[in-house]
Amino acid sequence: STESDLVTVDGLFQISDSYNSVEEGDKYGKMEVTQVSDTIQMENEDTFSLRRDSTTNIFGDVGFLVADSEELRFAPIVERSGVYDVRGTVIDPSETSEFTWTPYNFEGFYYDIDDDVGTERLVVTISGGTRINEDDLVYSTSPQPVDFEFTDWGRYDVIGFMADKYFAGYNNLTGFTDEASVINEGQLRRILLDSDDSQTIASGSVLPLQEGYELRIKEVDLNGNKVYLALAKDGREVDSKVVTPSTDAKDRASNYMYEVDMGSQRDVPMITAHIESVFTSVESNLATVDAIFQVSDSPESVEEGEVHGRMKVQSLGEDEITMNNADSAITLSRDRVVDIMENLRIEVADNNDRLLAPIATKTGEGSTITVTVPAAVVNRPVSISARSGTEALSAVQISVNGSNIGTTDITGSVSYTPGSTGTYSVVARKIGYLAGTASMTVTTASEASTQAAIREANATLFKQLTINAPAEVIKGENFLITVVEGINQTTVDNALISLDDESIGNTSAEGSLTYSANATGEYTLKAEKEGFDSATRTITVTSSLKVVNLTVPDVGYVAQAMKISAIVQNVGDVDDSRMLELKVNDTVVDSKNVTVNAGQNATVNFSYKPTDVGLNRFGMDDVTRTVNVEKAQNSNWLIA
């Protein structure tokens, strides 16, 4: 062109510059390479158990999924993320004139391994090895009952449709609502959430659901054991209800339900959350949600005569949906892709045999990140935390109103100081997880005090002790413990303070006690005084020694010692000692005890002799380095 030189590239092929060793005796997970020739053969070196409701990793991303069933039932699975294709059994149309695909030979179809439920069938009749005539591609599916993940809720009806999982209705075994079938209504809705993970909602934060919905606390009445919940869609409140928490899920009053009309069926729960308990802290009110079920608010229309891709709905009833290619014959040309309906297609091979198979496109989804944001005060730091289920997540990128503020630490938290009042949008992202969202309300200090007073009055904390102490302290450094009680948070003197049930002293006239812990770990602080309800608080004592750098050679050689150096910094105010562990490929290979004076750095040297060639990952605490290990160099020279 007039501006630059151009080159057209119409072919590209690349392989990785890193390789995996495949030699007899090499081990990958539970498998050992036993033969390498024209083929690679691997066998499990040791026996292993297939435990109910578990996933056993075999090697890499391959594992066995074991059903949650009295009968042993398992299947091989591959952990995948992103968009990927799932292929069914391949057939040769020159040799097979009729074939049926079910969930047992086509994993693209919906299948529940726990209940052994798969409802979809695709039957093909091939004419002359090259053509599927009209009406000869028949798809059928039927509803079946399955257990909720939260088994206390009982069962509901599910139906596989277009290679996806859809909601068919509630049945007489559903615990929280009445029977409702939606198939005859010509509406099928995707099942978005079916979870028994226990999660906590704090006032000022939200519990993110799918399709832009989020659940939040409006008010808590501890005396009456009630919580006022609101549901928002894309930030706009669409529903609110008062729920009475209970550990008994059969108590319908303990379930928050967002009900909508589905065709002629009235008040059918679209979102259900079981509220197990409510409680309060100094900072906010909290509710424990131990189950969620959600179906899509956008139904898939399924009426007789409707066309989905190449398939027309022939019959629709409570027991079955039947579709076929009534108006469209299909020619099986070489290298052809035939879209059947939505994410379901048939692909024909680019060869003379014209081998064909059904393909379903799937999206691998990680767990949703739950973001917790307490009530915030302008110009004061606030801790934003991220977790998946009950596990704290580190290295989660947190953005506020579209601006990245940093990533979470090992405790799953990151600190942020808002500069103005208002409502902020908080988004948490990490590869392999679905993004989590929350809203953060920032007020002035006086507004926060007023809101806190209202919460405290509502909770009626009369004669209830409360412990104030840092959540995390450094070993050997003094920290302050204060004990207060009641609505006015009055300090309490002579309260007995214990650490893991061992007395460490009594509070002073000002209601405080200064203490330093001499060992790392998680501990429970407890405050007691006659005539008051006791209080507990969990604290974590961490070492002041932090690994700030790890130095490794550029390359390593088998059986030759490598020098690894770690720089350790004492970030505390007192001298500290701890054991450092050097890990190679997640296995501890060396350990040393180190002592560093307060505010000083120290260098600790380790030695390691690699045994195999390949990429090795060295790690200490959160610091990792990789080194490629090569065969040992021969130092002998041949002299003529």
Secondary structure per residue as TSV (DSSP state, phi and psi in degrees):
chain	resnum	aa	ss	phi	psi
A	1	S	-	360.0	177.7
A	2	T	-	-71.9	-18.1
A	3	E	S	-100.4	-30.2
A	4	S	S	-160.0	165.1
A	5	D	-	-82.6	143.2
A	6	L	-	-125.6	144.6
A	7	V	-	-129.6	131.8
A	8	T	-	-95.3	124.0
A	9	V	-	-106.3	117.1
A	10	D	-	-114.4	14.5
A	11	G	-	-158.9	142.1
A	12	L	-	-152.1	133.7
A	13	F	-	-142.8	133.0
A	14	Q	-	-147.5	139.5
A	15	I	-	-118.9	164.6
A	16	S	-	-68.7	149.4
A	17	D	S	-86.3	0.3
A	18	S	S	-112.8	140.6
A	19	Y	-	-124.2	160.6
A	20	N	-	-104.2	131.1
A	21	S	-	-71.3	131.2
A	22	V	-	-130.2	87.5
A	23	E	-	-130.3	153.8
A	24	E	T	-54.0	130.4
A	25	G	T	97.8	-17.3
A	26	D	-	-63.2	142.5
A	27	K	E	-116.0	136.2
A	28	Y	E	-131.7	107.4
A	29	G	T	61.1	-124.9
A	30	K	T	-88.8	0.1
A	31	M	E	-108.1	146.8
A	32	E	E	-123.7	135.4
A	33	V	E	-70.1	120.5
A	34	T	E	-108.9	-17.9
A	35	Q	E	-153.7	133.9
A	36	V	E	-133.3	110.3
A	37	S	S	-149.0	-120.8
A	38	D	S	-71.1	-21.8
A	39	T	S	-129.9	163.6
A	40	I	E	-109.6	127.5
A	41	Q	E	-120.3	134.0
A	42	M	E	-130.4	148.4
A	43	E	E	-136.4	155.2
A	44	N	E	-75.3	128.5
A	45	E	S	-72.2	-38.9
A	46	D	S	-122.8	160.4
A	47	T	-	-72.8	154.5
A	48	F	-	-146.4	157.0
A	49	S	-	-97.0	145.4
A	50	L	-	-103.2	95.2
A	51	R	-	-87.5	144.0
A	52	R	T	-54.8	136.5
A	53	D	T	56.7	51.7
A	54	S	E	-142.0	165.7
A	55	T	E	-123.2	120.6
A	56	T	E	-102.9	117.9
A	57	N	E	-73.9	134.4
A	58	I	E	-97.7	-58.5
A	59	F	E	-166.1	150.0
A	60	G	T	56.0	-129.2
A	61	D	T	-96.7	9.7
A	62	V	E	-96.4	136.7
A	63	G	E	-155.7	179.6
A	64	F	E	-110.9	126.4
A	65	L	E	-95.4	122.7
A	66	V	E	-106.5	132.1
A	67	A	-	-68.4	151.9
A	68	D	S	-86.7	77.3
A	69	S	S	-150.1	153.2
A	70	E	S	-63.8	-33.3
A	71	E	S	-88.5	132.2
A	72	L	-	-66.6	122.4
A	73	R	-	-146.7	125.0
A	74	F	E	-145.9	164.1
A	75	A	E	-151.5	148.3
A	76	P	E	-71.7	141.7
A	77	I	E	-136.3	159.0
A	78	V	E	-126.4	123.3
A	79	E	-	-72.8	122.3
A	80	R	-	-132.0	153.7
A	81	S	-	-130.4	162.9
A	82	G	E	75.6	-164.0
A	83	V	E	-91.9	132.0
A	84	Y	E	-148.0	163.5
A	85	D	E	-104.8	145.1
A	86	V	E	-120.5	126.1
A	87	R	E	-105.5	143.9
A	88	G	B	-90.1	-178.4
A	89	T	-	-57.3	133.4
A	90	V	-	-83.6	135.7
A	91	I	B	-122.1	155.3
A	92	D	-	-102.8	107.6
A	93	P	T	-64.2	-17.9
A	94	S	T	-76.6	-18.6
A	95	E	T	-113.9	-19.5
A	96	T	-	-122.1	117.7
A	97	S	S	-95.8	-19.5
A	98	E	E	-143.9	136.3
A	99	F	E	-150.3	148.6
A	100	T	E	-122.1	125.6
A	101	W	E	-101.1	134.1
A	102	T	-	-131.8	177.5
A	103	P	T	-60.6	-16.1
A	104	Y	T	-80.6	-21.1
A	105	N	T	-125.5	7.6
A	106	F	B	-145.1	98.0
A	107	E	T	-70.4	-7.0
A	108	G	T	-68.4	-26.5
A	109	F	S	-72.1	151.1
A	110	Y	-	-65.1	136.2
A	111	Y	-	-149.7	131.1
A	112	D	B	-105.3	106.2
A	113	I	T	-69.7	-28.0
A	114	D	T	-65.4	-44.4
A	115	D	T	-99.5	1.9
A	116	D	T	53.0	49.8
A	117	V	B	-117.1	121.3
A	118	G	-	-142.9	126.2
A	119	T	-	-111.5	-5.2
A	120	E	E	-101.4	145.9
A	121	R	E	-140.9	139.6
A	122	L	E	-128.9	115.3
A	123	V	E	-111.6	128.0
A	124	V	E	-120.6	137.7
A	125	T	E	-118.0	122.8
A	126	I	-	-108.6	130.7
A	127	S	B	-105.1	126.2
A	128	G	T	65.1	12.7
A	129	G	T	74.9	0.7
A	130	T	T	-135.9	2.6
A	131	R	E	-150.0	141.4
A	132	I	E	-111.3	109.0
A	133	N	-	-71.5	167.3
A	134	E	T	-56.5	140.8
A	135	D	T	72.7	2.2
A	136	D	-	-97.7	-0.3
A	137	L	E	-114.3	106.9
A	138	V	E	-116.3	126.3
A	139	Y	E	-114.9	133.7
A	140	S	E	-140.3	151.8
A	141	T	E	-154.7	154.3
A	142	S	-	-144.5	151.5
A	143	P	-	-76.2	149.0
A	144	Q	E	-142.5	148.1
A	145	P	E	-79.3	141.0
A	146	V	E	-137.1	160.7
A	147	D	E	-76.6	143.1
A	148	F	-	-63.5	150.7
A	149	E	S	-58.3	-36.5
A	150	F	S	-86.9	91.6
A	151	T	G	-62.4	-21.7
A	152	D	G	-63.9	-19.0
A	153	W	G	-79.4	-11.7
A	154	G	E	90.8	-130.7
A	155	R	E	-133.1	161.7
A	156	Y	E	-144.4	170.9
A	157	D	E	-98.7	133.6
A	158	V	E	-124.3	154.5
A	159	I	E	-143.5	132.8
A	160	G	E	-77.7	135.0
A	161	F	E	-148.7	126.0
A	162	M	T	51.9	42.1
A	163	A	T	63.2	34.0
A	164	D	E	-143.2	167.5
A	165	K	E	-95.3	121.7
A	166	Y	E	-123.9	155.8
A	167	F	E	-86.1	126.6
A	168	A	E	-105.7	-18.2
A	169	G	E	146.2	173.3
A	170	Y	E	-97.8	145.6
A	171	N	E	-118.4	-171.5
A	172	N	E	-73.2	-2.6
A	173	L	E	-103.6	3.5
A	174	T	E	-77.4	127.6
A	175	G	S	-81.8	-28.4
A	176	F	S	-102.6	-3.1
A	177	T	S	-154.8	174.8
A	178	D	-	-84.6	169.5
A	179	E	-	-63.6	143.8
A	180	A	E	-160.0	118.4
A	181	S	E	-105.1	131.7
A	182	V	-	-108.6	-2.2
A	183	I	T	-66.4	-47.3
A	184	N	T	-65.0	-17.2
A	185	E	T	-79.2	-4.3
A	186	G	T	71.7	25.9
A	187	Q	E	-131.4	126.8
A	188	L	E	-122.6	136.0
A	189	R	E	-122.9	134.8
A	190	R	E	-62.9	143.4
A	191	I	E	-86.5	117.5
A	192	L	E	-96.1	-38.0
A	193	L	E	-140.4	134.4
A	194	D	E	-147.8	88.8
A	195	S	E	-133.4	143.7
A	196	D	-	-116.3	21.4
A	197	D	-	-69.8	136.1
A	198	S	-	-85.8	128.3
A	199	Q	E	-136.1	156.1
A	200	T	E	-118.0	132.0
A	201	I	E	-103.6	130.1
A	202	A	E	-106.1	147.5
A	203	S	T	-60.2	135.1
A	204	G	T	95.7	-12.5
A	205	S	S	-121.7	176.8
A	206	V	E	-132.3	159.5
A	207	L	E	-101.9	107.4
A	208	P	E	-72.4	134.4
A	209	L	-	-112.8	-164.8
A	210	Q	S	-93.1	163.6
A	211	E	T	58.7	31.5
A	212	G	T	85.0	3.7
A	213	Y	E	-84.9	151.7
A	214	E	E	-153.0	143.3
A	215	L	E	-105.2	137.6
A	216	R	E	-141.9	159.2
A	217	I	E	-88.7	132.4
A	218	K	E	-99.0	-40.0
A	219	E	E	-162.7	151.6
A	220	V	E	-127.1	134.6
A	221	D	E	-118.3	97.8
A	222	L	T	-68.0	-38.3
A	223	N	T	-62.4	-41.6
A	224	G	T	-89.4	0.0
A	225	N	T	51.2	56.9
A	226	K	E	-136.6	152.0
A	227	V	E	-134.6	134.2
A	228	Y	E	-97.9	111.9
A	229	L	E	-109.2	149.1
A	230	A	E	-126.9	144.8
A	231	L	E	-114.4	130.7
A	232	A	E	-120.0	148.2
A	233	K	E	-121.4	117.4
A	234	D	T	53.6	38.6
A	235	G	T	87.8	-9.0
A	236	R	E	-104.5	127.8
A	237	E	E	-66.5	130.0
A	238	V	E	-117.8	-13.1
A	239	D	E	-164.9	153.5
A	240	S	E	-152.6	145.2
A	241	K	E	-151.9	155.5
A	242	V	E	-97.0	129.4
A	243	V	E	-122.0	143.0
A	244	T	-	-103.7	103.8
A	245	P	-	-59.8	148.8
A	246	S	-	-162.1	149.3
A	247	T	S	-78.0	-11.1
A	248	D	-	-93.3	104.7
A	249	A	T	-69.0	-17.8
A	250	K	T	-74.7	-12.6
A	251	D	-	-77.7	104.0
A	252	R	G	-61.2	-25.4
A	253	A	G	-68.1	-15.1
A	254	S	G	-90.3	1.6
A	255	N	E	-108.4	124.9
A	256	Y	E	-81.2	127.6
A	257	M	E	-129.9	126.1
A	258	Y	E	-98.8	110.2
A	259	E	E	-105.4	139.8
A	260	V	E	-135.0	165.9
A	261	D	E	-85.9	130.9
A	262	M	E	-117.0	96.4
A	263	G	T	64.9	-128.6
A	264	S	T	-86.3	-6.8
A	265	Q	E	-77.9	121.6
A	266	R	E	-95.6	144.6
A	267	D	E	52.4	56.1
A	268	V	E	-96.0	125.8
A	269	P	E	-60.6	123.6
A	270	M	E	-97.5	-34.0
A	271	I	E	-131.5	129.4
A	272	T	E	-131.8	134.3
A	273	A	E	-133.8	130.6
A	274	H	E	-92.3	126.0
A	275	I	E	-99.3	112.0
A	276	E	E	-81.0	-41.3
A	277	S	E	-161.3	163.5
A	278	V	E	-131.2	149.6
A	279	F	E	-157.4	176.5
A	280	T	E	-136.5	151.6
A	281	S	-	-125.2	-179.6
A	282	V	S	-62.5	-34.2
A	283	E	S	-89.5	-33.8
A	284	S	-	-162.3	167.0
A	285	N	E	-88.3	149.6
A	286	L	E	-137.7	150.6
A	287	A	E	-134.6	139.7
A	288	T	E	-98.5	121.0
A	289	V	E	-106.9	118.3
A	290	D	E	-111.0	8.9
A	291	A	E	-163.5	142.3
A	292	I	E	-140.0	137.1
A	293	F	E	-133.6	129.0
A	294	Q	E	-142.7	134.8
A	295	V	E	-115.6	162.8
A	296	S	-	-68.3	147.8
A	297	D	S	-87.1	1.6
A	298	S	S	-116.2	98.0
A	299	P	-	-73.8	150.8
A	300	E	E	-91.5	119.3
A	301	S	E	-73.7	130.3
A	302	V	-	-135.4	94.5
A	303	E	-	-120.9	149.8
A	304	E	T	-57.3	132.0
A	305	G	T	93.2	-14.9
A	306	E	-	-69.9	148.8
A	307	V	E	-112.0	129.3
A	308	H	E	-119.8	106.0
A	309	G	T	63.5	-119.6
A	310	R	T	-95.1	-1.9
A	311	M	E	-105.7	136.4
A	312	K	E	-111.9	137.8
A	313	V	E	-71.7	117.6
A	314	Q	E	-94.8	-37.3
A	315	S	E	-146.3	148.2
A	316	L	E	-142.9	121.4
A	317	G	-	-153.2	178.3
A	318	E	S	-65.2	-23.1
A	319	D	S	-99.0	-21.3
A	320	E	-	-166.1	150.1
A	321	I	E	-118.4	129.9
A	322	T	E	-124.1	134.5
A	323	M	E	-136.2	152.5
A	324	N	E	-150.8	172.7
A	325	N	-	-85.9	63.8
A	326	A	T	-62.8	-33.5
A	327	D	T	-113.4	14.0
A	328	S	-	-152.4	105.4
A	329	A	-	-72.5	155.5
A	330	I	E	-124.5	123.1
A	331	T	E	-92.7	130.8
A	332	L	-	-92.7	73.0
A	333	S	-	-78.2	154.4
A	334	R	T	-57.7	139.4
A	335	D	T	58.3	37.5
A	336	R	-	-106.3	142.7
A	337	V	E	-112.6	119.7
A	338	V	E	-110.3	110.2
A	339	D	E	-73.9	119.0
A	340	I	E	-86.2	-56.7
A	341	M	E	-167.0	132.5
A	342	E	T	43.8	-111.5
A	343	N	T	-96.4	21.0
A	344	L	E	-116.1	130.0
A	345	R	E	-148.2	166.0
A	346	I	E	-115.6	131.7
A	347	E	E	-113.4	136.2
A	348	V	E	-107.7	134.8
A	349	A	-	-68.7	153.0
A	350	D	S	-89.3	66.2
A	351	N	S	-152.6	171.6
A	352	N	T	-67.1	-27.7
A	353	D	T	-73.8	-21.1
A	354	R	-	53.5	46.6
A	355	L	-	-57.9	144.5
A	356	L	E	-139.8	158.2
A	357	A	E	-158.2	152.2
A	358	P	E	-78.0	146.7
A	359	I	E	-130.0	135.3
A	360	A	E	-120.0	136.6
A	361	T	E	-93.5	126.9
A	362	K	E	-121.8	160.3
A	363	T	E	-121.3	116.8
A	364	G	E	-76.8	126.9
A	365	E	-	-120.4	132.4
A	366	G	-	-81.3	-179.5
A	367	S	-	-69.9	152.2
A	368	T	B	-77.9	136.5
A	369	I	-	-78.4	127.9
A	370	T	E	-95.8	123.3
A	371	V	E	-104.2	128.9
A	372	T	E	-114.2	122.6
A	373	V	-	-127.7	110.4
A	374	P	-	-71.8	168.8
A	375	A	-	-58.7	136.4
A	376	A	E	-116.8	152.7
A	377	V	E	-119.1	136.0
A	378	V	T	-56.5	137.3
A	379	N	T	65.0	18.7
A	380	R	S	-123.7	136.9
A	381	P	-	-64.9	143.6
A	382	V	E	-131.5	145.4
A	383	S	E	-97.0	120.4
A	384	I	E	-101.9	127.4
A	385	S	E	-119.0	153.6
A	386	A	E	-133.1	140.6
A	387	R	E	-151.6	164.1
A	388	S	E	-122.2	112.2
A	389	G	T	65.5	-119.6
A	390	T	T	-103.5	2.5
A	391	E	E	-95.5	126.6
A	392	A	E	-67.8	139.7
A	393	L	-	-111.4	124.1
A	394	S	S	-93.5	167.4
A	395	A	S	59.3	30.8
A	396	V	-	-91.5	127.8
A	397	Q	E	-80.9	124.8
A	398	I	E	-110.0	128.9
A	399	S	E	-122.5	143.0
A	400	V	E	-120.6	120.9
A	401	N	T	50.3	40.1
A	402	G	T	86.5	-6.2
A	403	S	E	-106.0	130.4
A	404	N	E	-69.9	127.2
A	405	I	E	-108.2	-4.3
A	406	G	E	134.4	-173.7
A	407	T	E	-120.7	153.2
A	408	T	-	-70.6	150.0
A	409	D	-	-88.0	-167.2
A	410	I	T	-63.7	-22.7
A	411	T	T	-86.8	0.5
A	412	G	S	81.6	19.2
A	413	S	E	-125.1	154.7
A	414	V	E	-142.4	143.9
A	415	S	E	-95.0	141.7
A	416	Y	E	-144.0	139.2
A	417	T	-	-115.3	107.0
A	418	P	-	-71.2	140.5
A	419	G	S	-96.0	-8.7
A	420	S	S	-153.3	161.9
A	421	T	-	-77.0	164.5
A	422	G	E	134.2	-171.3
A	423	T	E	-108.6	124.7
A	424	Y	E	-108.6	144.0
A	425	S	E	-93.2	125.5
A	426	V	E	-114.4	128.6
A	427	V	E	-126.7	134.6
A	428	A	E	-116.4	130.8
A	429	R	E	-133.5	141.1
A	430	K	-	-155.5	137.9
A	431	I	T	-58.7	133.0
A	432	G	T	92.8	-1.7
A	433	Y	S	-129.6	152.5
A	434	L	B	-78.3	138.5
A	435	A	-	-60.3	142.0
A	436	G	E	-108.3	147.8
A	437	T	E	-129.6	155.4
A	438	A	E	-158.4	162.7
A	439	S	E	-112.4	136.4
A	440	M	E	-116.9	119.5
A	441	T	E	-95.4	123.3
A	442	V	E	-110.4	125.5
A	443	T	E	-122.3	173.3
A	444	T	-	-76.5	167.1
A	445	A	H	-62.1	-39.7
A	446	S	H	-67.9	-39.8
A	447	E	H	-64.5	-40.1
A	448	A	H	-64.2	-38.3
A	449	S	H	-64.7	-41.3
A	450	T	H	-64.4	-44.8
A	451	Q	H	-64.3	-39.3
A	452	A	H	-64.2	-40.5
A	453	A	H	-63.6	-39.0
A	454	I	H	-64.6	-43.5
A	455	R	H	-63.2	-43.0
A	456	E	H	-66.3	-40.7
A	457	A	H	-63.9	-40.6
A	458	N	H	-64.3	-36.9
A	459	A	H	-76.0	-18.5
A	460	T	T	50.4	75.1
A	461	L	-	-88.5	28.3
A	462	F	T	-60.9	126.2
A	463	K	T	64.9	20.1
A	464	Q	B	-105.2	118.2
A	465	L	E	-73.0	149.6
A	466	T	E	-135.2	132.8
A	467	I	E	-98.6	129.9
A	468	N	E	-109.9	121.4
A	469	A	-	-160.7	154.2
A	470	P	-	-61.9	146.1
A	471	A	S	-71.4	-27.3
A	472	E	E	-138.2	130.8
A	473	V	E	-132.1	160.2
A	474	I	E	-94.9	137.0
A	475	K	T	-55.5	131.4
A	476	G	T	88.2	-10.5
A	477	E	S	-100.2	141.4
A	478	N	-	-68.3	140.4
A	479	F	E	-136.9	157.6
A	480	L	E	-99.6	131.2
A	481	I	E	-113.1	127.0
A	482	T	E	-123.8	147.4
A	483	V	E	-123.1	127.9
A	484	V	E	-130.0	169.7
A	485	E	E	-150.2	156.4
A	486	G	T	76.8	180.0
A	487	I	T	-62.8	-38.3
A	488	N	T	-86.9	4.2
A	489	Q	T	52.7	51.2
A	490	T	E	-75.0	135.8
A	491	T	E	-66.4	149.1
A	492	V	-	-120.0	120.5
A	493	D	S	-90.9	161.2
A	494	N	S	56.3	28.8
A	495	A	-	-82.4	133.6
A	496	L	E	-77.1	124.6
A	497	I	E	-108.8	129.6
A	498	S	E	-126.7	151.0
A	499	L	E	-119.0	113.1
A	500	D	T	50.6	48.5
A	501	D	T	68.9	8.8
A	502	E	E	-108.4	122.9
A	503	S	E	-62.2	135.4
A	504	I	E	-121.8	2.8
A	505	G	E	137.8	-177.4
A	506	N	E	-121.7	152.2
A	507	T	-	-69.8	151.9
A	508	S	-	-78.9	-174.5
A	509	A	T	-62.6	-24.3
A	510	E	T	-88.2	3.6
A	511	G	S	78.3	23.8
A	512	S	E	-128.8	161.1
A	513	L	E	-148.3	131.9
A	514	T	E	-99.8	135.0
A	515	Y	E	-148.8	153.4
A	516	S	-	-131.6	133.4
A	517	A	-	-93.0	141.3
A	518	N	S	-104.6	4.2
A	519	A	S	-142.4	143.0
A	520	T	-	-77.0	161.2
A	521	G	E	135.3	-177.2
A	522	E	E	-102.4	131.7
A	523	Y	E	-130.6	159.0
A	524	T	E	-111.9	118.2
A	525	L	E	-85.5	139.1
A	526	K	E	-134.2	135.8
A	527	A	E	-116.8	131.4
A	528	E	E	-136.1	145.1
A	529	K	-	-160.0	137.6
A	530	E	T	-58.4	133.6
A	531	G	T	91.4	-3.1
A	532	F	S	-123.5	154.4
A	533	D	B	-78.8	130.2
A	534	S	-	-67.9	165.0
A	535	A	E	-137.8	150.2
A	536	T	E	-130.8	156.8
A	537	R	E	-151.9	136.7
A	538	T	E	-91.6	131.9
A	539	I	E	-125.6	154.2
A	540	T	E	-116.8	125.3
A	541	V	E	-100.3	119.6
A	542	T	E	-112.3	156.9
A	543	S	-	-73.3	147.8
A	544	S	S	-82.7	-3.6
A	545	L	E	-91.3	121.6
A	546	K	E	-121.9	134.2
A	547	V	E	-79.5	117.8
A	548	V	E	-105.9	-15.3
A	549	N	E	-159.4	150.0
A	550	L	E	-134.9	120.8
A	551	T	E	-108.3	127.7
A	552	V	-	-129.8	159.3
A	553	P	-	-64.7	159.3
A	554	D	S	-66.4	-31.9
A	555	V	E	-148.9	151.0
A	556	G	E	-122.2	162.7
A	557	Y	E	-130.8	142.3
A	558	V	T	-56.8	132.4
A	559	A	T	69.3	7.1
A	560	Q	S	-109.6	133.7
A	561	A	-	-63.8	136.9
A	562	M	E	-111.4	139.0
A	563	K	E	-96.6	124.5
A	564	I	E	-119.4	128.2
A	565	S	E	-117.6	135.0
A	566	A	E	-117.4	132.2
A	567	I	E	-96.8	122.0
A	568	V	E	-114.0	131.3
A	569	Q	E	-115.6	135.7
A	570	N	E	-94.0	107.0
A	571	V	-	-89.6	2.9
A	572	G	S	-97.7	-172.3
A	573	D	S	-103.3	-0.8
A	574	V	S	-132.0	158.8
A	575	D	-	-63.1	148.7
A	576	D	E	-146.6	153.3
A	577	S	E	-130.9	149.1
A	578	R	E	-162.1	163.7
A	579	M	E	-90.6	128.1
A	580	L	E	-101.5	135.9
A	581	E	E	-117.9	123.6
A	582	L	E	-91.2	124.6
A	583	K	E	-112.0	139.9
A	584	V	E	-121.8	118.4
A	585	N	T	53.9	44.7
A	586	D	T	70.0	11.0
A	587	T	E	-113.7	130.7
A	588	V	E	-69.3	123.7
A	589	V	E	-114.6	-16.1
A	590	D	E	-161.7	152.9
A	591	S	E	-149.7	146.7
A	592	K	E	-145.6	145.4
A	593	N	E	-89.6	137.0
A	594	V	E	-131.6	143.1
A	595	T	E	-122.5	130.1
A	596	V	E	-130.7	133.3
A	597	N	-	-68.8	157.0
A	598	A	T	-56.4	131.0
A	599	G	T	74.0	4.5
A	600	Q	-	-106.8	166.5
A	601	N	E	-112.1	156.0
A	602	A	E	-144.3	147.5
A	603	T	E	-108.0	128.6
A	604	V	E	-118.5	127.8
A	605	N	E	-103.3	139.9
A	606	F	E	-127.1	158.7
A	607	S	E	-128.2	141.0
A	608	Y	E	-147.5	132.9
A	609	K	-	-108.3	109.6
A	610	P	-	-67.3	149.9
A	611	T	-	-107.7	-20.5
A	612	D	S	-132.9	151.2
A	613	V	-	-75.3	160.5
A	614	G	E	124.1	-179.0
A	615	L	E	-80.9	125.2
A	616	N	E	-113.2	136.2
A	617	R	E	-106.1	116.9
A	618	F	E	-96.6	137.2
A	619	G	E	-145.5	145.9
A	620	M	E	-147.1	120.1
A	621	D	T	54.4	-124.1
A	622	D	T	-97.6	4.2
A	623	V	E	-97.4	126.8
A	624	T	E	-129.4	150.2
A	625	R	E	-140.8	154.5
A	626	T	E	-120.9	143.7
A	627	V	E	-136.6	133.7
A	628	N	E	-86.0	124.2
A	629	V	E	-99.5	127.5
A	630	E	E	-112.2	171.9
A	631	K	-	-62.9	150.3
A	632	A	-	-62.6	138.0
A	633	Q	-	-77.5	138.0
A	634	N	-	-86.7	120.2
A	635	S	-	-93.6	-0.1
A	636	N	-	-84.3	137.2
A	637	W	-	-113.8	141.8
A	638	L	-	-90.4	119.8
A	639	I	-	-110.7	123.1
A	640	A	-	-79.0	360.0
